Amino acid sequence: MDKDDRLMEELLKEHARKGSGADEDFLKDLEDRIEAEDKVVVMQKKDSPGNRWALSAGIAACLALGVGGIYFWQERQGDADIIAYDSTASEQIAAQSEPPVAYNEKKVAEAETVQEKPEVADMVARKPSAASDAMAKVIGSKAASPTPIPVPEQALPEPSLDFGHGDGFGAGWGSGNGQGSGGADGFAAPAKVKRAHKGDAADTVYGRDVAQGERLATAHDYTKFNAQVEEYEKARTELSNLRLAGADNQKILKQQLEVNEQRNRLAVMSQKTGIPYMGQPKKPELSREQYGKLVENKFVAPVDERSALSTFAVDVDTASYANVRRMINEGMQIPKDSVRVEEMINYFDYQYAQPEGEHPFAVQVDSAACPWNEKHRIVRIGVQGKEIIREQRPPANLVFLLDVSGSMNSPNKLPLLKQSMNFLLEELDEKDSVSIVVYAGASGLALPATKMDDAGRQQVADAMEKLSAGGSTAGGQGIKLAYQIAKEQFKKDGINRIILATDGDFNVGVSDTDSLTKMVKEKAKEGTYLSVLGFGSGNINDNMLESITNSGNGNYSYIDTVKEGRKVLLEDMMGTMVTIAKDVKVQVVMNPKKVKAYRLIGYANRMLPPEAFLDKKVDAGEIGAGHTVTALYEIIPADGKPFGPEVDGSRYFEKPEEKPNTVIKDSDETMFVKLAYKKPDQKMDDESTYFSVPFTDPGTGIKEAGADLKFASAVGLFGMVLRDSEYKGGGDLNTVMELATAGKGPDGKGLREEFLQLVGKLKNKE
C-alpha cells in the first residue's frame, strides 16, 4: 500500500471515530509518522546500489547548499519540510540512475546517518569546480572552498536576499528560467561549461566538474526541472490558499496529497538530473517585525481636579487581534508590544443601542465585579455609531495603493490581497470610482479612475490579476502619487480615501515613520483619509502602519485569511468608508468619594492630556457608520484610605487626610463620562460638539453581568495575559476561558467561538 493510500485509509478511520474536527491535526501527525517510517525503510535498504546513490546524491545536495547558502522564507506552516524522499522515490531512483564515481561508496554505505558520521563530509572535499565558482559569483562571494556537510545541530549563516532585482535570487516566483539568473525557482543555476566529445564538436551542458565524472544536466534537463518546480510551487500555493480560505478538511487533504505527489516527482527529477533543489521557504521569524513600544496605563488616584480626569482619543482599529491570531495559529512567540488590548476588545461586535437623539452615536455604561481581582470593579463604556442605509452612502473616490514589492511575494500577501480586494468590489456601484496605484522599486498608475459599473469592476479585477511582486519598496513615492490621483478625482461632499495594502516594509524614498505621518496628517486636513490593510509575516512594520493610520483619519486592519478579508472589505467596509464623526475624544471624571484609583485598560498610545478635551485643534479618532467603540476601566473603590504605599514627608508637608476633603461635592455618581466630536465636514478651527452621561455603579456581580460585558472582560484579560501584565492579578488563561464561555452569547459570525479556540490552543501548549 503506497503512502497516499495509507494516509487516506487512516484518516477515514479517524474521521469515523472522532468526527471532522480532528482531521487536520490527525493528518499532520499521520504524515509525520509515515514519513518517519519511509525514512527507516530507506536506511534499511542501504546495501542496494540505488540507495547508496541516493545517499551520495544527498551529500552532493548538502555540499551545494553549503556553497550557495540559499534559503527562502516559509510563509505558511504545515507544508514546509525540506524534501523528504520516501521509499517509492528511492526505488525509482535506483532503477533509473547510476551512482557517481567521485564518492567513496563503501564509506557512504557504512554511515547510518550524516549526523552520526560527520566524517562522511571528508569524502566530498575537493578542488572548487567551475560551477561552484559560478554560484559564488551569483551570491557575491569568493570561489567555494572544500565545505564539510553540516549536521542538523549546526546553523548555517543566513544571507540577506533581495527578492526583486532579477540579478541574483528574486525575479519573482516562477519567473526564473534556470539559465543564469536564478530567479525564484528554488535553486541556483550553475554556469555553462563546454564538454568535448570524441569528435571535434562541443556540447553545451550545465553542471559541476566534468573531470570528476559527475552527472551533468543539459539545458533540456533544466527546462523540464523548472516546469516541475513550478508545478510543485503551484500545488503548495493552492494548499496555502485553501487553508487561508478555511476550506473543509477533505479539500485540504486532497490538495496535501497533490503536494506530496509533486514533491516526490521533484525529488526523483532532482536525483536523475543532478540539479540540486535547495528546499522550501523557512518558517517565518519575528526578527524583522516592528512594533511600537507600549507602556501600560498605571493606576491613578483622583486626588485633585487634574488627576481625576482620564482623557483619550477613540480607536476602532482591529489589526492587533488579527495579527495575534496569526501568530498563535503559526505557533510563534507573541511580542508583548504587538498586543494592543483596545484593538483586541474592539475586534468584536457588542449589542449597544442605536442613537435616537441629535448626536451621531449613543453611549452606554455598565459595570461588574472585576474577574481577576474580586476587590476591584470593571466599568465598560460603549459607543455605538449610527447605522446608515447603503443606498444613502455618498459617492466614493477610492485609490487603491498596492504594494507589489518583492517582500509581498508569498501566498498570504499579494495573492491574498487580490482575493480580498474582490470583496470590496461588491460594495461599490456606478457612482463610485476606483484608481489603482502600485509601488515597488518605483511607483506607477496601474489603473486610472474607473467608474464602478459592471465593465469597471471587470477592469479592476483584470488589473489586479496582472499584478506580480518584485523589486524594493518605494512606499513613500507610492503614497505621494496616490494622494495626487485622489486630489485630481476629489469628490466634494463624497468619500475620498486611499486604501493602502502592504506588509509595511518601506525602504526606498520617504520611508521613515515621522515623515510619512506628517504627510498623511496634512492630506487628512484636506479631506483625503488613509486606511491601511496589513498583510503577511516576518517583516511587517506594524509600528509605522498604525502611526500613519492614526494620523490619516483612517482604520488599520490586518488580513491573515480570506475570511478576514471578507470581514474587513465587505462586512465592515461601510463603517470604514463613511465617517460619521471625527476628532472624537472621551473624558471621564472620577468621583474621589467613590473611586480610590483607576486605570484605563489599553489605549496606551491614544492618551491625551486633560486640556486636550476642550482644545478644538487637537486631532483625535474617527467613528464610522455602525462602528462600535469599547473601553474598559478597572476601578479600586474608595475606602477612606489614601492610595499607594505609606510615605513620610512630614518634615515639610502635612500628611494627607484619611477622609475626603470636605470641599468635594456630595454625589453618588461613580463617574461622569463626557464626549467631544466634530461633524465630518467641519474644519480644524470649528468648535466641537459636547455631551455627557453620568454613571452610578449598582454593584453588579460578574455572574449577574451581561454576556457582552463578560466577553469584553475576557478579551481584555487575554490581552493582559499575553503581555504578562503586572495588572492581570489572579487572572490566567483558565479565567479567560471561563469568562468567554459564559459571555459567548449569540455568535452569528462565529468570531467568539474562534476566540475560544485560540485560547484553547495556548492552554494546550502550557
N, C-alpha and C positions, 0 to 999 in steps of 0.2 A: 504494500500500500504506500503510495507516494505521500509527500509531506502535505500537499493541499487536501488530499482525501482524508488524511488523519486529522487535520485541522477541522474540516467540516464535520466529520463524524463526532469528534469530541465536543465540538461546540453545540451540535444538535442535542447531544445527551445532556449537557449542562443547561441548555435553554429549557429543555423539558423539565429539568429538576428545579431550577431556580427562577425561571422567567427571564424576560428580555433585559431586565435591569442589570444583570450581572454579565451580559455578553461581552462588552468591550473590555472590562478588566480581565475576564477569563481568557479572552482571545490573546491579550498581551502576554499573560503568564504562560499560556499554552505554546505560543510561538517561541518564547524563550526556552522552554523545556525541550521542544522538538529540535530547535537549532542546536542545543547543547548535545542532544542525542546524536544528531548528524555529525557533529564535530568529533564525537567519540568514535563513530564508525569510521570516519576518515583516518584517525590516528591508528585504529586497529588494522587498517589495510596498508600500513606504511611500507610493507615489503614489496608491494606492486610497483612496477616502473612508473605507472601513471601517477601514483600518489607521491612517489619521490619527485617526479616532475612538478606536481602541484606545489609541494613544499618549496622546491627550488625556485619556482617562479614567484612564490610568495616572498621569498627572501629578496629576489630581484626587485619586486614591487616596493619592499621596505627600503631598499637602497635608493630607489628613485625618490621615495618620499623624503628620505634624509637629505638628498641632494637638492630637491626642489623646495622643500619646506612649505608646501602649498596647503592651505586649509581654507575651507569655506564655512560660512556660518549656517548652522541649522536653525530654521525659523519655527518648526513645529516638532513636537515630541512624538514618539511612538513609531516613526518610520525612519530613524536616523542612525541606525547602527552601521558601522563600516561593513562593506560587502562581506557576507559570510558564505563560503562555498559549502553547499550540502553534498551529501554522498552521491546524489544523482549527477550533479555537476562534475564532481571529481571523476566519476566513471566515464562521463562523456569526454572529458579532457584526456583521460588515459587512453581512450580508444582513438583519439584523433591527433595526438601530439607526441613529439619526441622530446626527451629531456635535453637541455642544453649541455654541451660538453665542458663548459667552463666551470662547473661546480664539482666538488668532491662528493659524489653520490653516497659513498659509504658513510661518511661522517654525517651527512644530512639525514640519512635513514636512521642512524643511531640516536639522533636528537629527538627526545619525546616532544619538547616544545622549545620555542626560542627563549622563553622566559627561564626554563630550567637549564638550557645550554647556551648561554650568551656567547660562548666562544665560537659558535657557528658563524658569527659575524666575520671572523677572520678569513673565512673561505671566500668572501666576496671582495676583500680588499685588493685593489688593483690600480693600475695607472688610469688617470682620468681619461674618459673616452671623448670622441668628437661630440656625441650627443650631450654628455654632461657639461661640456664647455658651452654648448648652445643654450642649454637650460639655465646655466649660470648667468649668461648674458641677458636672458629674458628677465630674470629676477634681480639683476643688477649686482651680482656678486662675482667673486673670482672663480676660476675653474675649480670644480669639486675635487677634493682630496679623498683618499680612501675613507669611507664612513662606516662605522660599526652599526649594526642593526639595533635600534632602540628597543629595550624591553618595556613592558607595559608600565612599570613604575616610573620610567623616565619621561619627563615632559619636554617635548621639543619646543624651541622658541617659536613664537607666533609672529610672522611678519605682518606688517600693516599693509593691506591690499587696497588699492583704489579701484573700485568696480565701475569704471566709467570711461576710460580714455581709449580703450582698444589697443593700447601699446604694450600690454602685459597680460593681466588676467582680469578683464572686466568689460568686455564689449556687450555684456548682457547675456542672459540665459539663451542658449541655443544659437547665438549669433556667431560664435567662432566656427571656423571651418577645419580646425585641426592642422593647419598648414602654416604654422609660424606664429600666429598672433595669440594663440592660446584661447582667448575668449573665455567663455564660461562653461565649457564642456566638461569641466571637472578634471582635466589633465593638461599637462604642458606638452605641446607637440615638439619632439626633438627636431633638430635641424636635418636638412637633406645631406646625404653622403653619396658618393659615387662608388659603385661596385663594379669591378672589371670582370667580365665573363671570359670564357676561354677564347672567344673571338675578340675582335677589336671594339665591338660595341660596348656601351656602358648603359647601365640601367639605374634610374633614379629611385632610391629607396629611402625609407625613414627607419631609424633605429639606433642601436648602440654600436660598439666597436666591432667591425667586421672581423678583425684579426682574432678576436676571442671566440669566434664561431657561434655567436649568439643569434637568435632568431631576429630577423629584420622585417618590419612592417612596410608594405608598399603604400603608395598613395591610395590605391583601391581599398586596402585594408582600413585606412583611416576614414575614408568615406563611409564604409559600412559601419565602422565603430562609432562615428559621430551620429549616424542615424539611430543606432541602438541606444546611445546615451540620451538622445532626445526622447525616444520612446519611454525610457526609464524615468527621466525627469518629468515627462508629461504625466505618467502614471502617479508619481509621487505628488505632483501638484494637484491632481484631481482628488487624491486621498485627503490632502490638506483641506481642499475646498469643501469636501463632504463633511469633514469634522467641524470646520468653521460654520457650516450651514446647519449643524445639528441634525444631520441625516440619520435615518434609522440604522440600527446595528447591522441588518442584513446587507444594506448597500455598502456600508463601511467594510464589512467582512469580504464582500465580493471584490472591492477595489484593493483591499490589502493583499488578497491572493494574486491579483493582477500585478501589483508592485513586486511581490515575491518572484513571480514568473519572469518579469522583465529584468530583475536583479540577477537571477540565475543565468539568463541569456547573456547579460553583460559580463558576468564572471567568466563564462565559457569563452566568449569572444576575446576578453582581455588576455586569457591564458593562451589562446590559439595564436593571436597576432603578436603577443609580446608587448602590447600597448598598455602601460600602467594607468589604471583608473584611480585617481587619488582620493576616492571616497566622497562622502556626502558632507553637507554643511555641518558645522559643530553646533551643539546646543547653545542657544543664546546666553550671553552673560550680561550682568548688570554693570560691568565696569565702566561703560561709556554712557549709561543713562544718567541724566542730570536732573536733580530735584532741588528745589529751593529749601533753604534752612527754615524749619518751623520750630518756634518756641511756644509751647502751650501756654494758654492763659492761666494765670495763678488765681488763687482765692484773694479777693479784695474785701476789706472791711469798710462799710459805709460810715465813716467817722465824720465826714463833712460834706458840703454840697458837691464838691468835685468828685470825691471818691464814691459817692452814692450814684453816680451816673455811669452807665455802661453803653457805649455808642459803637455801632458797626454798620458797614455797608452790606446790603443783602447780596447773596451769591446763589445763583441757580445752576452753577456748573455741576457736572456729574462725572467728569473724567476720572477722578481718583478711584471711584468704586470699580469702574470697568477695568482700569489698569491693574488694580489689586487683584481682581478676579482673574485676569490673565496670568498674573504671577503665581497665584495659588494653583490654577489648573496646570501650569507648566512645572510645578514643583520647585519654584525659585524662591530664594530668600527675599523677603519684602523689606526694602529700605524704609525706616520709620518716617522719613521726610516725604515719602510718596503717599502717605496716608493723611489726607485732609478730611477730617471727620465730618465736617459740614457737607462736603460733596458726597460722602457715603450716605449720610442721612437723607439728603435731598435727591438721591437717585430714585427713591421710591415715591409712589403716589400715596397721598393721605386724603381722607374724606373730610375736607373742610367745606363749610357753607359758602355758597356763591354770594358775592357782594350784592346788596339791594339798594344802597343809597347812592350818593353823588360820587363816591370815590371808586376808582377802578379796581380796588381789591378789598377784601374783607380780612379782619384779624380775629383770631381765636386763641385763647389762652386756657390751659388746663394744667393740672399738677397731680403728683402721686408721691408715695414714699420712694426714696432712691433705692434701686435694686442692688447696688453694690456697696451701699453704706446706709443701714437702716436708720441712723440718726439724722440723715440729711433728706432733702426734698428735691424732686425733679420738677421743673416748670417748663412747659413747652409753649412756644409762641409760634403759631401757624399763620401764614399769609396766603390767601387764595386769590389769584388773578382772575379777572373777569373773562369768561369764555366769549368768543365771537363766532358768528356764523361764517363758514368758509366762503360763501358767495359774497360776503361783505368785506372780505380781505382786500386791502389796497393792492394795486398792481406792483409787481416786483421787478427790480433791476438787479439781477444776481450775476456776480462774476465768480466763476469757479477758478480758484488759484491752486493749481495742482502740482505737487512735487513729483517730478519724473526723474530724479537723480538716481545714481547707482545704488544709493542706500535704500531706495524703495523697491529694490528688485528681489522680492520674496512673496510667497503666496498670501501672507497676512498684511501686505502693504498695498502695492499698486493693484494687483488683481482684486483684492477685497475692496479697495476704493472704487474700482469700476462697478463692481456688483452693487455696492451701497448707493452710489450716485443714481442708479436706475430707480430707486425708491423715491428719490426727490422729484423725478420727472412726473410721477403720478400725482404729485401735489400741485403742479403748475398747469396753467392754461394759457390761452392765446393773449391775455392781457399782460402776461409776464414775458420777460426776455432773459436769455442766458448767454453769457460770453465765457470762453474758456481760455485762460492764460496758463501756460506751463513754464516751468523753470527747471533747469539742470545746470550745465556749465554756463548757459545764458538763458534769458527768458524770451518768450515769444507768444504771439496770439495764435492759438490753435483753432479757435472758432470765434468769428466776430459776433456781435449781438444778434441773436436769432429769436424770433417770435415763437412761443411755445404752443403752436398748433400741432397737429399730427405730424406734418412734414418736419417741423422744427425739432420735435422730440426725437425723430429718427436721425436728424442731422447731429444732434448732441450724442446720441448713442453711437453713431458711426465714428464720430471724432474721438470719443472715449475709447472705443475698441482699438483704434490705431495707435494709441499711446504705448510706449515702451520705456523702460528705465535705463539710464546710463548717464554718466558724467558726474561732475561735482555739483555742489548745491548753492546756486546763486539766489538764495531765497529773498534777500533784500531787494535785488533787482526785480524779481517777480512781483513783490508786493507793490513796488513803485508803478510798474506797468498796470497792475490790476486796478490801482486807485485812479490811474489816468483813464482807463477804459470806463470805470464806474462813473467818473465825472462827465465823460462825453455822453453817457446814456442816462444821466441823472433824471429821476422821476420826481418831480415836485409833488408833495403830499403822497408819495408812494414809499415802497420799501427799497432802500439802496444798501446792499450788503455784499461784502466779499466773503466767500466761504473758502478758507484755506485748509487744504488737506495735505498733511505732511507727517514725517516722523520727527521733524524739528531739527534735523541735522544741517543747519545753515553753516556754510563755511566759506562762502565767497561773497564779496561786496559788503553791503550794510548787514552785518550779521550779529553784532553784539546786542544783548538784551536791552540795554539802555537806549541805544539809537533806534531800535525797532519800536520800543514802547513809546518814545517821544513822537515818532512819525505817525503811528496809528492813533495816538491820542489827538493830534492835531486834525487828522482826517475825520475822526468821530465828531468833532465840533462842527465840521462842515456838513454833517448829515449822512456820511457813509460809515456803516458799522462793520465790524470784523468778527466773524465766528470762526472757530478752529476745530478741525477734526484731527485727532492724533491717531497714528497707526504704528503697528509694529513693536519690536522689542530689540534690546541690545544697544541702541544708541538714541532712544527717544529723549528729546530735550524738553522735558515736562516743565521745567522752571521757566524757560523762555515762552513756551506756548501759553501757559497760564498768565504770565505777566502781560503779554500783548493783548490777550483776550480781555482782561480786566480793564485795560486802557482803551480798548477799541469798542466798548459798549456792546460786547457780544457774549457768546457762550462757548465754553470749552468742553468738548466731548471726546471720549476715547472710544474707538471702534475696534473690537477684538474679534468679532464674529459677524456673519451675515445677519443674524438675528438682532444684534446690537445696531447694525447699520439701518435696519428697518425701523427700529425704535427711534433712533436719533433723527433720521432723514425723512420719515413718513409720519409716525405716530406723534412725535414731539415737535415736528417742524413748524406747525402753526405758532406755537409759543416762541420758537427760536426766531422766526422771521418777523412776527408782529409784536412790536414793543408797545405796551400799554402805559408804562410809567418808567421814567428814568431818574437817575440820581436818587434812588430810594435809600433812605437811611432810617435806622431804628435806634431809639434811645430809651433805655429802661432806667427808671428812677426807683432805687431800692429804699424801702422804708426801714430805717435803722431800729425801729421798735420791734420789727418782725424778722429782720434779716441781720444775722451776726456777720456773715461773709457770703460771698457769691463768686461763681466763676462761669463764664460763657464757654461751653464745650465746642471747640473748633473755632473757625473764623479768625484764626491767629493772624493771618495776613490781610484781614479785612477790618481790623480795629481802627477806630477814629478817635481823635481827642474830643472831649465833651463840647468844645466850642464849635466843632465842625458841623454839629447838627443844625445850627441856626445860620451857618455860612452858606449862602446860596451859590457860591462859586466852587464849592467842594464837589468833585466828581465822585459818584458812588455807584451803586449797582442798578441793574435794569430788571424789570419784570415783564415777561411776555404773556400773551393771551393764554389763559388757562394754567399758567405756571403756578406752582406752589413753592413756598419758602418756609423751612422749618428751622428753628433754633432752640437748643436746649440749655437751660441754666441749672446748675447744681447749687442748691441753697443750704447754708447752715443756719437753722433757725436761731433767733436771738434767745439768749438765756440769762441776760443781765450781767454777763461777764465779758471782758474785752477779748478780742480775737488775737491769737498769736501767743507766743511764749512770754513768760514774765520777764520784764526788764527793769532795771533800776537806774533811772536818770533823775533821781530826786534832788541831786545837788543843785540843778538849775531849773528843773521842771517839776510841776506838781503831778502826782500820779493820776492817771485817768479815773474818772468816776466809775463806780461799779454799776450805777444805774444810768439810763439815758439822760442826756441833758434836758432840763425842763423846757428849753426853747423848741424842742422838736414837737411838731404838731401831733395831736392825738388822732390817729387814724387806724382803722382795722385793715386797711389795704396792705397787701404784701409788696406790691409794686405797681408802677404806673407806666404803661407802655405807650410811647409816642412814635409817630412815623412822619417822615417828610418825603415828598416826591415832587417831580415836575412832569407835566404832560410831554409827550414825545416831541411836539413841535416847539417847545419853549427853548429860549436861549439861555446861555450861562448866567447873564445878569438878571434874568427874570426871577421873581420870588417863588419859593416853593410853597406847596400846599401842606398844611399840617393837620393831623387829627390824632386822637389818643384813646386808649382803652385802659381803664383801671382793672386790677385783678386782686381778689382776696382768696387766699389758699383755703379750700374747705377741709383739708386734712385727709384726702382720699388715700387709701392704702393701694399698694401696687396690684394686689389681686382684684380690687374693685375698679381699677383704671380701665379705660377703653382700650380696644385692640391696637389702635394706631399709636397711642402713647407707649404701650408696651413694646411694640415693634420698633418705633423710633429709638427708644431707650436701648433696645438690644443692639441696633446698628451702631449707636453712639459708643456703647461699651465695647463692641467688637473693634472699632477703630482704636480705642484706648488700649485694648489688649495687644493689637498689632504693633502699636507704638511703644508698648511696655511702659505706659504712662504711670507716673507716680500717683496719679489721682484715680486709678482704677479700683482702689480699695480692695474689697474681698471678691471682686468680680473676676471671672475667668471664662473660658470657652463653654463650660457647662452652664454657667449663668446665662450666657448669651443664647445658648440653645434653648434653655427653658423659657426665657423671655420671648424669643422669636416664635417658638412653637405656640405659646399662649396668645401671642399677638398676630398670628398669621392672618386670621380673618379671611374675607373674600380676596381671592388671588387669581383674577381672571387671566392675567398675563403670565402667571407662573413665576414672577420675579422673586416673591418671598420664599417660595419653595426652593428656588435656585440658591438663595442666600443660605437657607438651612443646609443645603448640600455642601456649599463652600465651607461653612463652619464645621460640618462633619468631616470633611477632608483633612482639615487642620487638626481636629481632635484625634483622628486615626493615626496621625504622624507623631503624636505626643508619646 
